[in-house]
Amino acid sequence: MLFGKRTRNVKRILIVEDEPLTAFDNEQMLSAAGYEVVGTVDRVAEAVPLLDHEDGVDLILSDVRLTGQRTGIDLARIAKERGIPLLFVTGREPEGAEALALGVLLKPYSHKQLRTALDAIDRHLGGELPKPPKGLTLYVPTTA
């Protein structure tokens, strides 16, 4: 698309984060960047009902450790069953993440890193194989 903006695949994002400052910061940055934040929650039990948002959820940003008994891994399993892509935003790549998520953005990250990671995720969902920015690991699905 010459001299134009490409249509985003990711428009509506659910933030699942147990660190209040990180959650607030992500919500503000994403809203300012033109994304619709469907919700910002810290528990799997609060996230699951939001997956059925009337306009849908295009992407979940989830930490692995969350408030309550269930983890981001549990949420990733639920999201995968529903066909909703998830990006882990966490301090360490969780074991088995490649089977459940689009990728992992390692903490700490800057606003710029999050924006470029979301752009890479958007391109990835659009069928491209973008070069991931620093701190982002993208999982490429294999065909069996």
Rosetta constraint file for C-alpha pairs under 8 A:
AtomPair CA 1 CA 5 HARMONIC 7.20 0.50
AtomPair CA 1 CA 6 HARMONIC 6.67 0.50
AtomPair CA 8 CA 122 HARMONIC 6.55 0.50
AtomPair CA 9 CA 58 HARMONIC 7.46 0.50
AtomPair CA 9 CA 122 HARMONIC 5.56 0.50
AtomPair CA 9 CA 123 HARMONIC 7.78 0.50
AtomPair CA 9 CA 125 HARMONIC 6.77 0.50
AtomPair CA 9 CA 126 HARMONIC 6.62 0.50
AtomPair CA 10 CA 35 HARMONIC 7.87 0.50
AtomPair CA 10 CA 58 HARMONIC 5.22 0.50
AtomPair CA 10 CA 59 HARMONIC 6.48 0.50
AtomPair CA 10 CA 122 HARMONIC 5.82 0.50
AtomPair CA 11 CA 34 HARMONIC 7.90 0.50
AtomPair CA 11 CA 35 HARMONIC 5.21 0.50
AtomPair CA 11 CA 36 HARMONIC 6.04 0.50
AtomPair CA 11 CA 58 HARMONIC 6.29 0.50
AtomPair CA 12 CA 35 HARMONIC 6.00 0.50
AtomPair CA 12 CA 36 HARMONIC 4.71 0.50
AtomPair CA 12 CA 37 HARMONIC 5.81 0.50
AtomPair CA 12 CA 38 HARMONIC 6.09 0.50
AtomPair CA 12 CA 56 HARMONIC 7.27 0.50
AtomPair CA 12 CA 57 HARMONIC 5.27 0.50
AtomPair CA 12 CA 58 HARMONIC 5.18 0.50
AtomPair CA 12 CA 59 HARMONIC 6.66 0.50
AtomPair CA 13 CA 35 HARMONIC 7.00 0.50
AtomPair CA 13 CA 36 HARMONIC 6.25 0.50
AtomPair CA 13 CA 37 HARMONIC 4.98 0.50
AtomPair CA 13 CA 38 HARMONIC 5.72 0.50
AtomPair CA 13 CA 39 HARMONIC 7.59 0.50
AtomPair CA 13 CA 57 HARMONIC 5.90 0.50
AtomPair CA 13 CA 58 HARMONIC 5.94 0.50
AtomPair CA 13 CA 59 HARMONIC 4.95 0.50
AtomPair CA 13 CA 60 HARMONIC 5.65 0.50
AtomPair CA 13 CA 61 HARMONIC 7.15 0.50
AtomPair CA 14 CA 37 HARMONIC 5.89 0.50
AtomPair CA 14 CA 38 HARMONIC 5.20 0.50
AtomPair CA 14 CA 39 HARMONIC 5.22 0.50
AtomPair CA 14 CA 40 HARMONIC 6.27 0.50
AtomPair CA 14 CA 47 HARMONIC 7.84 0.50
AtomPair CA 14 CA 50 HARMONIC 7.81 0.50
AtomPair CA 14 CA 57 HARMONIC 6.70 0.50
AtomPair CA 14 CA 59 HARMONIC 6.44 0.50
AtomPair CA 14 CA 60 HARMONIC 4.74 0.50
AtomPair CA 14 CA 61 HARMONIC 6.19 0.50
AtomPair CA 15 CA 23 HARMONIC 6.99 0.50
AtomPair CA 15 CA 26 HARMONIC 7.85 0.50
AtomPair CA 15 CA 27 HARMONIC 7.42 0.50
AtomPair CA 15 CA 37 HARMONIC 7.36 0.50
AtomPair CA 15 CA 38 HARMONIC 7.87 0.50
AtomPair CA 15 CA 39 HARMONIC 6.19 0.50
AtomPair CA 15 CA 40 HARMONIC 4.69 0.50
AtomPair CA 15 CA 41 HARMONIC 6.39 0.50
AtomPair CA 15 CA 60 HARMONIC 6.03 0.50
AtomPair CA 15 CA 61 HARMONIC 4.96 0.50
AtomPair CA 15 CA 62 HARMONIC 6.12 0.50
AtomPair CA 16 CA 23 HARMONIC 7.57 0.50
AtomPair CA 16 CA 40 HARMONIC 5.88 0.50
AtomPair CA 16 CA 41 HARMONIC 4.99 0.50
AtomPair CA 16 CA 42 HARMONIC 5.25 0.50
AtomPair CA 16 CA 43 HARMONIC 6.96 0.50
AtomPair CA 16 CA 44 HARMONIC 7.76 0.50
AtomPair CA 16 CA 47 HARMONIC 6.94 0.50
AtomPair CA 16 CA 60 HARMONIC 7.31 0.50
AtomPair CA 16 CA 61 HARMONIC 6.08 0.50
AtomPair CA 16 CA 62 HARMONIC 4.61 0.50
AtomPair CA 16 CA 63 HARMONIC 6.39 0.50
AtomPair CA 16 CA 66 HARMONIC 7.77 0.50
AtomPair CA 17 CA 22 HARMONIC 7.32 0.50
AtomPair CA 17 CA 23 HARMONIC 5.57 0.50
AtomPair CA 17 CA 40 HARMONIC 7.37 0.50
AtomPair CA 17 CA 41 HARMONIC 6.31 0.50
AtomPair CA 17 CA 42 HARMONIC 4.89 0.50
AtomPair CA 17 CA 43 HARMONIC 7.83 0.50
AtomPair CA 17 CA 61 HARMONIC 7.96 0.50
AtomPair CA 17 CA 62 HARMONIC 5.95 0.50
AtomPair CA 17 CA 63 HARMONIC 5.39 0.50
AtomPair CA 17 CA 66 HARMONIC 6.41 0.50
AtomPair CA 18 CA 23 HARMONIC 7.26 0.50
AtomPair CA 18 CA 41 HARMONIC 7.54 0.50
AtomPair CA 18 CA 42 HARMONIC 4.56 0.50
AtomPair CA 18 CA 43 HARMONIC 7.48 0.50
AtomPair CA 18 CA 63 HARMONIC 7.42 0.50
AtomPair CA 18 CA 65 HARMONIC 7.25 0.50
AtomPair CA 18 CA 66 HARMONIC 5.08 0.50
AtomPair CA 18 CA 67 HARMONIC 5.82 0.50
AtomPair CA 19 CA 23 HARMONIC 6.09 0.50
AtomPair CA 19 CA 42 HARMONIC 7.88 0.50
AtomPair CA 20 CA 24 HARMONIC 6.05 0.50
AtomPair CA 21 CA 25 HARMONIC 5.96 0.50
AtomPair CA 22 CA 26 HARMONIC 6.01 0.50
AtomPair CA 23 CA 27 HARMONIC 6.12 0.50
AtomPair CA 23 CA 40 HARMONIC 6.77 0.50
AtomPair CA 24 CA 28 HARMONIC 6.18 0.50
AtomPair CA 25 CA 29 HARMONIC 6.13 0.50
AtomPair CA 26 CA 30 HARMONIC 5.95 0.50
AtomPair CA 27 CA 31 HARMONIC 6.08 0.50
AtomPair CA 27 CA 37 HARMONIC 6.63 0.50
AtomPair CA 27 CA 40 HARMONIC 7.21 0.50
AtomPair CA 28 CA 32 HARMONIC 6.13 0.50
AtomPair CA 29 CA 33 HARMONIC 6.17 0.50
AtomPair CA 29 CA 111 HARMONIC 7.02 0.50
AtomPair CA 30 CA 34 HARMONIC 6.48 0.50
AtomPair CA 30 CA 35 HARMONIC 5.39 0.50
AtomPair CA 30 CA 36 HARMONIC 7.47 0.50
AtomPair CA 30 CA 37 HARMONIC 7.14 0.50
AtomPair CA 31 CA 35 HARMONIC 5.13 0.50
AtomPair CA 31 CA 36 HARMONIC 6.09 0.50
AtomPair CA 31 CA 37 HARMONIC 6.55 0.50
AtomPair CA 38 CA 50 HARMONIC 7.33 0.50
AtomPair CA 38 CA 53 HARMONIC 7.55 0.50
AtomPair CA 38 CA 57 HARMONIC 7.15 0.50
AtomPair CA 39 CA 47 HARMONIC 8.00 0.50
AtomPair CA 39 CA 50 HARMONIC 7.16 0.50
AtomPair CA 41 CA 46 HARMONIC 6.23 0.50
AtomPair CA 41 CA 47 HARMONIC 6.33 0.50
AtomPair CA 42 CA 46 HARMONIC 7.28 0.50
AtomPair CA 42 CA 47 HARMONIC 7.79 0.50
AtomPair CA 42 CA 66 HARMONIC 5.85 0.50
AtomPair CA 42 CA 67 HARMONIC 5.67 0.50
AtomPair CA 43 CA 47 HARMONIC 6.32 0.50
AtomPair CA 43 CA 66 HARMONIC 5.83 0.50
AtomPair CA 43 CA 67 HARMONIC 5.23 0.50
AtomPair CA 43 CA 68 HARMONIC 6.21 0.50
AtomPair CA 43 CA 70 HARMONIC 7.44 0.50
AtomPair CA 43 CA 71 HARMONIC 7.96 0.50
AtomPair CA 44 CA 48 HARMONIC 6.13 0.50
AtomPair CA 44 CA 66 HARMONIC 7.59 0.50
AtomPair CA 44 CA 68 HARMONIC 7.90 0.50
AtomPair CA 44 CA 70 HARMONIC 6.24 0.50
AtomPair CA 44 CA 71 HARMONIC 6.95 0.50
AtomPair CA 44 CA 72 HARMONIC 7.30 0.50
AtomPair CA 44 CA 74 HARMONIC 7.64 0.50
AtomPair CA 44 CA 75 HARMONIC 5.99 0.50
AtomPair CA 45 CA 49 HARMONIC 7.53 0.50
AtomPair CA 46 CA 50 HARMONIC 7.22 0.50
AtomPair CA 47 CA 51 HARMONIC 6.68 0.50
AtomPair CA 47 CA 75 HARMONIC 7.98 0.50
AtomPair CA 48 CA 52 HARMONIC 7.60 0.50
AtomPair CA 48 CA 75 HARMONIC 7.68 0.50
AtomPair CA 48 CA 78 HARMONIC 7.93 0.50
AtomPair CA 49 CA 53 HARMONIC 7.54 0.50
AtomPair CA 51 CA 56 HARMONIC 6.81 0.50
AtomPair CA 51 CA 57 HARMONIC 6.13 0.50
AtomPair CA 51 CA 79 HARMONIC 7.85 0.50
AtomPair CA 52 CA 56 HARMONIC 6.27 0.50
AtomPair CA 52 CA 57 HARMONIC 7.69 0.50
AtomPair CA 53 CA 57 HARMONIC 6.71 0.50
AtomPair CA 57 CA 84 HARMONIC 6.96 0.50
AtomPair CA 58 CA 84 HARMONIC 6.53 0.50
AtomPair CA 58 CA 85 HARMONIC 6.86 0.50
AtomPair CA 59 CA 84 HARMONIC 6.40 0.50
AtomPair CA 59 CA 85 HARMONIC 5.16 0.50
AtomPair CA 59 CA 86 HARMONIC 5.58 0.50
AtomPair CA 59 CA 87 HARMONIC 7.33 0.50
AtomPair CA 60 CA 84 HARMONIC 7.45 0.50
AtomPair CA 60 CA 85 HARMONIC 6.37 0.50
AtomPair CA 60 CA 86 HARMONIC 4.54 0.50
AtomPair CA 60 CA 87 HARMONIC 6.13 0.50
AtomPair CA 61 CA 86 HARMONIC 6.00 0.50
AtomPair CA 61 CA 87 HARMONIC 5.05 0.50
AtomPair CA 61 CA 88 HARMONIC 5.91 0.50
AtomPair CA 61 CA 89 HARMONIC 6.32 0.50
AtomPair CA 62 CA 72 HARMONIC 6.01 0.50
AtomPair CA 62 CA 86 HARMONIC 7.07 0.50
AtomPair CA 62 CA 87 HARMONIC 6.32 0.50
AtomPair CA 62 CA 88 HARMONIC 4.96 0.50
AtomPair CA 62 CA 89 HARMONIC 5.66 0.50
AtomPair CA 62 CA 90 HARMONIC 7.74 0.50
AtomPair CA 63 CA 72 HARMONIC 5.79 0.50
AtomPair CA 63 CA 88 HARMONIC 5.60 0.50
AtomPair CA 63 CA 89 HARMONIC 4.97 0.50
AtomPair CA 63 CA 90 HARMONIC 5.05 0.50
AtomPair CA 64 CA 71 HARMONIC 5.61 0.50
AtomPair CA 64 CA 72 HARMONIC 4.06 0.50
AtomPair CA 64 CA 73 HARMONIC 6.16 0.50
AtomPair CA 64 CA 88 HARMONIC 6.81 0.50
AtomPair CA 64 CA 89 HARMONIC 7.51 0.50
AtomPair CA 64 CA 90 HARMONIC 6.19 0.50
AtomPair CA 64 CA 94 HARMONIC 7.54 0.50
AtomPair CA 65 CA 71 HARMONIC 5.42 0.50
AtomPair CA 65 CA 72 HARMONIC 6.16 0.50
AtomPair CA 66 CA 70 HARMONIC 7.05 0.50
AtomPair CA 66 CA 71 HARMONIC 5.47 0.50
AtomPair CA 66 CA 72 HARMONIC 6.58 0.50
AtomPair CA 67 CA 71 HARMONIC 7.89 0.50
AtomPair CA 70 CA 74 HARMONIC 6.12 0.50
AtomPair CA 70 CA 75 HARMONIC 7.83 0.50
AtomPair CA 71 CA 75 HARMONIC 6.60 0.50
AtomPair CA 72 CA 76 HARMONIC 6.01 0.50
AtomPair CA 72 CA 88 HARMONIC 7.74 0.50
AtomPair CA 73 CA 77 HARMONIC 6.38 0.50
AtomPair CA 73 CA 97 HARMONIC 7.76 0.50
AtomPair CA 73 CA 100 HARMONIC 7.81 0.50
AtomPair CA 74 CA 78 HARMONIC 6.51 0.50
AtomPair CA 75 CA 79 HARMONIC 6.04 0.50
AtomPair CA 76 CA 80 HARMONIC 5.98 0.50
AtomPair CA 76 CA 86 HARMONIC 6.41 0.50
AtomPair CA 76 CA 100 HARMONIC 5.72 0.50
AtomPair CA 76 CA 101 HARMONIC 6.54 0.50
AtomPair CA 77 CA 81 HARMONIC 6.33 0.50
AtomPair CA 77 CA 100 HARMONIC 6.23 0.50
AtomPair CA 78 CA 82 HARMONIC 6.45 0.50
AtomPair CA 79 CA 83 HARMONIC 6.06 0.50
AtomPair CA 79 CA 84 HARMONIC 4.97 0.50
AtomPair CA 79 CA 85 HARMONIC 6.73 0.50
AtomPair CA 79 CA 86 HARMONIC 7.03 0.50
AtomPair CA 80 CA 84 HARMONIC 5.82 0.50
AtomPair CA 80 CA 85 HARMONIC 6.81 0.50
AtomPair CA 80 CA 86 HARMONIC 7.94 0.50
AtomPair CA 80 CA 100 HARMONIC 6.37 0.50
AtomPair CA 80 CA 101 HARMONIC 7.72 0.50
AtomPair CA 85 CA 101 HARMONIC 6.54 0.50
AtomPair CA 85 CA 102 HARMONIC 6.35 0.50
AtomPair CA 86 CA 100 HARMONIC 7.78 0.50
AtomPair CA 86 CA 101 HARMONIC 5.09 0.50
AtomPair CA 86 CA 102 HARMONIC 5.89 0.50
AtomPair CA 86 CA 103 HARMONIC 7.63 0.50
AtomPair CA 87 CA 101 HARMONIC 5.76 0.50
AtomPair CA 87 CA 102 HARMONIC 5.52 0.50
AtomPair CA 87 CA 103 HARMONIC 5.28 0.50
AtomPair CA 87 CA 104 HARMONIC 5.71 0.50
AtomPair CA 87 CA 105 HARMONIC 7.22 0.50
AtomPair CA 88 CA 101 HARMONIC 7.01 0.50
AtomPair CA 88 CA 103 HARMONIC 6.33 0.50
AtomPair CA 88 CA 104 HARMONIC 4.62 0.50
AtomPair CA 88 CA 105 HARMONIC 6.16 0.50
AtomPair CA 89 CA 104 HARMONIC 5.83 0.50
AtomPair CA 89 CA 105 HARMONIC 4.79 0.50
AtomPair CA 89 CA 106 HARMONIC 5.82 0.50
AtomPair CA 89 CA 107 HARMONIC 6.53 0.50
AtomPair CA 90 CA 104 HARMONIC 7.20 0.50
AtomPair CA 90 CA 105 HARMONIC 6.55 0.50
AtomPair CA 90 CA 106 HARMONIC 5.23 0.50
AtomPair CA 90 CA 107 HARMONIC 5.30 0.50
AtomPair CA 91 CA 106 HARMONIC 5.22 0.50
AtomPair CA 91 CA 107 HARMONIC 4.63 0.50
AtomPair CA 91 CA 108 HARMONIC 7.00 0.50
AtomPair CA 92 CA 106 HARMONIC 6.38 0.50
AtomPair CA 92 CA 107 HARMONIC 7.72 0.50
AtomPair CA 93 CA 97 HARMONIC 7.18 0.50
AtomPair CA 93 CA 104 HARMONIC 6.45 0.50
AtomPair CA 93 CA 106 HARMONIC 7.35 0.50
AtomPair CA 96 CA 100 HARMONIC 7.24 0.50
AtomPair CA 97 CA 101 HARMONIC 5.77 0.50
AtomPair CA 97 CA 103 HARMONIC 7.38 0.50
AtomPair CA 97 CA 104 HARMONIC 7.97 0.50
AtomPair CA 98 CA 102 HARMONIC 7.06 0.50
AtomPair CA 98 CA 103 HARMONIC 6.74 0.50
AtomPair CA 98 CA 139 HARMONIC 5.77 0.50
AtomPair CA 101 CA 139 HARMONIC 7.52 0.50
AtomPair CA 102 CA 121 HARMONIC 7.63 0.50
AtomPair CA 102 CA 138 HARMONIC 5.95 0.50
AtomPair CA 102 CA 139 HARMONIC 5.49 0.50
AtomPair CA 102 CA 140 HARMONIC 7.74 0.50
AtomPair CA 103 CA 136 HARMONIC 7.05 0.50
AtomPair CA 103 CA 137 HARMONIC 5.28 0.50
AtomPair CA 103 CA 138 HARMONIC 4.30 0.50
AtomPair CA 103 CA 139 HARMONIC 5.29 0.50
AtomPair CA 104 CA 135 HARMONIC 7.97 0.50
AtomPair CA 104 CA 136 HARMONIC 5.66 0.50
AtomPair CA 104 CA 137 HARMONIC 5.24 0.50
AtomPair CA 104 CA 138 HARMONIC 6.72 0.50
AtomPair CA 105 CA 109 HARMONIC 7.74 0.50
AtomPair CA 105 CA 114 HARMONIC 7.86 0.50
AtomPair CA 105 CA 117 HARMONIC 7.37 0.50
AtomPair CA 105 CA 135 HARMONIC 5.53 0.50
AtomPair CA 105 CA 136 HARMONIC 4.37 0.50
AtomPair CA 105 CA 137 HARMONIC 6.49 0.50
AtomPair CA 106 CA 135 HARMONIC 5.26 0.50
AtomPair CA 106 CA 136 HARMONIC 6.47 0.50
AtomPair CA 107 CA 135 HARMONIC 7.83 0.50
AtomPair CA 109 CA 113 HARMONIC 5.88 0.50
AtomPair CA 109 CA 114 HARMONIC 6.68 0.50
AtomPair CA 109 CA 135 HARMONIC 7.45 0.50
AtomPair CA 110 CA 114 HARMONIC 6.29 0.50
AtomPair CA 111 CA 115 HARMONIC 6.14 0.50
AtomPair CA 112 CA 116 HARMONIC 6.11 0.50
AtomPair CA 113 CA 117 HARMONIC 5.90 0.50
AtomPair CA 113 CA 133 HARMONIC 7.05 0.50
AtomPair CA 113 CA 134 HARMONIC 7.23 0.50
AtomPair CA 113 CA 135 HARMONIC 7.63 0.50
AtomPair CA 114 CA 118 HARMONIC 6.09 0.50
AtomPair CA 115 CA 119 HARMONIC 6.23 0.50
AtomPair CA 116 CA 120 HARMONIC 6.18 0.50
AtomPair CA 116 CA 133 HARMONIC 6.54 0.50
AtomPair CA 117 CA 121 HARMONIC 6.13 0.50
AtomPair CA 117 CA 132 HARMONIC 6.92 0.50
AtomPair CA 117 CA 133 HARMONIC 6.25 0.50
AtomPair CA 117 CA 136 HARMONIC 6.42 0.50
AtomPair CA 118 CA 122 HARMONIC 5.98 0.50
AtomPair CA 119 CA 123 HARMONIC 6.23 0.50
AtomPair CA 120 CA 124 HARMONIC 5.99 0.50
AtomPair CA 120 CA 130 HARMONIC 5.84 0.50
AtomPair CA 120 CA 131 HARMONIC 7.33 0.50
AtomPair CA 120 CA 132 HARMONIC 6.19 0.50
AtomPair CA 120 CA 133 HARMONIC 7.70 0.50
AtomPair CA 121 CA 125 HARMONIC 6.10 0.50
AtomPair CA 121 CA 138 HARMONIC 7.88 0.50
AtomPair CA 122 CA 126 HARMONIC 6.26 0.50
AtomPair CA 123 CA 127 HARMONIC 6.50 0.50
AtomPair CA 123 CA 128 HARMONIC 5.35 0.50
AtomPair CA 123 CA 129 HARMONIC 7.19 0.50
AtomPair CA 123 CA 130 HARMONIC 6.58 0.50
AtomPair CA 124 CA 128 HARMONIC 4.92 0.50
AtomPair CA 124 CA 129 HARMONIC 5.64 0.50
AtomPair CA 124 CA 130 HARMONIC 6.47 0.50
AtomPair CA 132 CA 136 HARMONIC 5.73 0.50
AtomPair CA 132 CA 137 HARMONIC 6.53 0.50
AtomPair CA 132 CA 138 HARMONIC 6.67 0.50
